[in-house]
Amino acid sequence: MTVEDNVSFRKVFKGELLSRFPSMEIIEAANGEEAFKRLSSNAVDLVFMDIGLPGESGLELTRKIKAKYKDVTIAMLTSYDLAEYREAAARCGADCFITKNSMKWDQISVMVKCFERATDSIGLKPSCVRLAGEGSP
């Protein structure tokens, strides 16, 4: 799932993921309310979450999702690589932190492949989700 209010970024992000993982089903949401509704009616394993959403922030939405869906992996996306955001993302339960301005599709691809292999073979959340965040969230 991608949760992003910027339609252009959301479409490009989805297109990039689908070009690398054509069989992946990607659910989109533009805000927290829409995302939470879609989570309740779809099996979602991995969420790419924008911090700056209208209404409920991506940080608050992450906290809310983690409280109800503990096994969902959340990769926080932001244009601002600030220590305060990284710390807040970690406190809210984000599994990794990705800066939009410097994200590398090779890293995201490795993360998604690792995630797929681990969840397919052992049914557990892989530790490699931290790769895209280059360290702790």
PEVEN-V962407 format. One record per residue. N is the residue number from 0. RES is the residue in three letters. NEAR is the number of other C-alpha atoms within 8 Angstrom. Layout:
BEGIN
<<N;RES;NEAR> <N;RES;NEAR>>
END
This chain:
BEGIN
<<0;MET;10> <1;THR;12> <2;VAL;15> <3;GLU;14> <4;ASP;11> <5;ASN;7> <6;VAL;8> <7;SER;6> <8;PHE;8> <9;ARG;13> <10;LYS;8> <11;VAL;8> <12;PHE;8> <13;LYS;10> <14;GLY;8> <15;GLU;8> <16;LEU;10> <17;LEU;10> <18;SER;7> <19;ARG;7> <20;PHE;7> <21;PRO;7> <22;SER;5> <23;MET;6> <24;GLU;4> <25;ILE;7> <26;ILE;7> <27;GLU;10> <28;ALA;13> <29;ALA;12> <30;ASN;13> <31;GLY;15> <32;GLU;7> <33;GLU;9> <34;ALA;12> <35;PHE;9> <36;LYS;8> <37;ARG;10> <38;LEU;9> <39;SER;7> <40;SER;6> <41;ASN;6> <42;ALA;6> <43;VAL;8> <44;ASP;7> <45;LEU;9> <46;VAL;12> <47;PHE;11> <48;MET;13> <49;ASP;12> <50;ILE;10> <51;GLY;7> <52;LEU;13> <53;PRO;8> <54;GLY;6> <55;GLU;10> <56;SER;11> <57;GLY;13> <58;LEU;10> <59;GLU;9> <60;LEU;10> <61;THR;13> <62;ARG;10> <63;LYS;8> <64;ILE;11> <65;LYS;11> <66;ALA;7> <67;LYS;6> <68;TYR;7> <69;LYS;7> <70;ASP;7> <71;VAL;11> <72;THR;10> <73;ILE;13> <74;ALA;14> <75;MET;15> <76;LEU;12> <77;THR;12> <78;SER;7> <79;TYR;7> <80;ASP;8> <81;LEU;6> <82;ALA;6> <83;GLU;6> <84;TYR;9> <85;ARG;11> <86;GLU;9> <87;ALA;9> <88;ALA;13> <89;ALA;12> <90;ARG;7> <91;CYS;10> <92;GLY;10> <93;ALA;14> <94;ASP;12> <95;CYS;15> <96;PHE;17> <97;ILE;11> <98;THR;11> <99;LYS;9> <100;ASN;5> <101;SER;5> <102;MET;10> <103;LYS;6> <104;TRP;6> <105;ASP;6> <106;GLN;10> <107;ILE;10> <108;SER;10> <109;VAL;8> <110;MET;13> <111;VAL;9> <112;LYS;8> <113;CYS;11> <114;PHE;12> <115;GLU;8> <116;ARG;8> <117;ALA;12> <118;THR;11> <119;ASP;7> <120;SER;6> <121;ILE;6> <122;GLY;7> <123;LEU;6> <124;LYS;9> <125;PRO;9> <126;SER;5> <127;CYS;8> <128;VAL;14> <129;ARG;14> <130;LEU;10> <131;ALA;12> <132;GLY;11> <133;GLU;7> <134;GLY;6> <135;SER;8> <136;PRO;12>>
END
